[in-house]
Amino acid sequence: MTSRPQQQQAFAMRPLLPDDVPLLAEIFRASIEELTADDYSEAQRAAWASAADDEEELGQRLARELTLVATYDGAAVGFAALAGNSRIDMLYVHPAAAGRGAGAMLADALEKLAAARGTKELSVEASDSARGFFEKRGYVARTRNTVAVAGEWLANTTMSKTLAPKEGVP
């Protein structure tokens, strides 16, 4: 018998489904709790993660935006939402999948979709933990912000990237 090498599983992507919301809320919380500890206090992380406590509201927010879900072996491992074709509103990846390409795949897709819809510049309010990710993708810091979330103050940076025009458009 000859053994065949196992195929490497790759991330896949699909649109948001209504049944995704509870798992996406968990991904949101886990990402904040485990991936931002170097940049935000425990109280700040708890306040930030509390945005997922009302799953109905979170689901409505994601449904209003163009939301994509990254999957691995069929299971959701991350998600990203495009607001108004010009702003990445949310991009979160489960800590177990962080650094493996799911976030980059989601960002690539949102950038391509925004460009195809005629957007010339895409912005994001990047957390201190995500700033390096966006810098590597060509985003430039524009303004430093402090936002109140559930009684805590959190810092982030508004960043933007000029998108390549879609083919055939000057």
N, C-alpha and C positions, 0 to 999 in steps of 0.2 A: 504494500500500500504506500502510495506517495501522499504526503501531506501537502495541502495547499496552504499558502500563507493566508492568514486571516486578513480580510480587508479592514483598513483603518476606517472607523466610523467618522463621518464628517458632520459638521453642523448643517442643519437645514433651516429654512425660514418659511414662515407662513403668516397670513393675516391673523389678527386677534379673533378669538372665538369667545362668546359670552361665558362659556364654562371655564375659561382660562383665568378669570379674575382672582379667585382665591389663591391659586398657585402663584400668580404674578405678584400678589400682595406679599406672599411669603418670600419670594425672590427679592422684592424691594426691601423688606425688613432685613433679611440675611445679608444682603449686599451692604446696607448701611452699617449694620452692627459689626460685621466682620472685616469690611474692607476700608473703613474710614477712621478706625481707632487712632491712627497716628496723627490725624489732622483735627479731630473733633472730640470733645469731652463726652463722657457717658451720658450726661444730661442732654447735650446737643443731639447726640445720635438718637436718643429715645424720643425727643421732640420731633425730629425729622422723620423717624420711622412711624410715628403715630399718624402720619398722613394716610397710611394704609389701613388704619383701624376701621374706617367706614368703607367697607368693600363695595357697597352700592355706589357711593360717590366716586371712588377710584375707577370702578367699571364705567361709569358715565363719562368721566374725564378721558379715559383711554378710548372709548367708543367715539367721542367727538373728534378725536385726532386720528391721523393715519398711524396705526399701531401695528408693528411687526413683532412676531415672536420667534426667537431662536430656539431650535430644538436640537436635542442630541438623542439619537435612538428613539425618537418619537416623543420624548419628554421635554417640556419647556425648561430652558436653562437661562433665558434672558429675554428682555423686551426693550423696544425703543419706540418713542412716539414723536411724530412730526406735527407741530402746531402751525397752522396757517401757511404751510409750505415754506416757511422761512426760519423756523426755530426748532431745534431739537429740545423737546420739553422734558423727556425722560429717557435715560438709557441706563439700564441696570442688568447686571449679570450675576448669577448665583456664584458665591465664592468658590464652589467646587469646579466651576467652569471658567473662572477668571484667568486671564492671561493666555487663553488657548485659541483665541480668534473669534469668539462669538460676538464680542463687543465691536470688533473691527468690521465683521460681516454686517452687523446691524447699521453701523455708522455709514459704511459704504452704500448700503441700500437706500438710506434716507437721503444721502447726498445726491445719489443718482436720480431718485424720484423728484427731489426738489429742483434739480437742474432741468429735468425733463418737463417740469411744470413752469419753467421760465424764471426760476429764482436765481438771482445773480450772486447773492450772499446769504450764507446760512449762519445763524448764531446759536449760541448755547450759553446757559449760565452754568458754568462748570464748577463743581465742588473743588476744594483744594486737593482732594484725593484723585479727582479725574482730570485735573488740569494738564498733567504730563501726557496723558492719553491723547487729549485733543491737540496739544502742541505738536506731537509727533505726526498728526494728521494734517498739519498746516494751518491750524487755527491760531489766531493772534489775539492776545489779551487786549481788551478795549477799556473796560472799567472794572474797578474793584467794588464789590457790593457787600452790604451787611443787611441780612433779612431776618425779620422776626418770625419764628416758627414755634407755635405752641408754647410761648413764653420764653423761648431761648433765642439768642442771637447767633446766626450762622453766617460765615463769610463765604462768598463765592466770587467768581470772575466771569464777567460777560466776555465771551470770545467770539470771533467771527472768522469765516473762511470764504474767500471768493471762489465760486463754483465755475467750472468749465462750462461754457454754453453747450447746449445739446447740438448734435451734428446738424449742419445746414442752417444754423442760426448765428448771425454775426455777434 
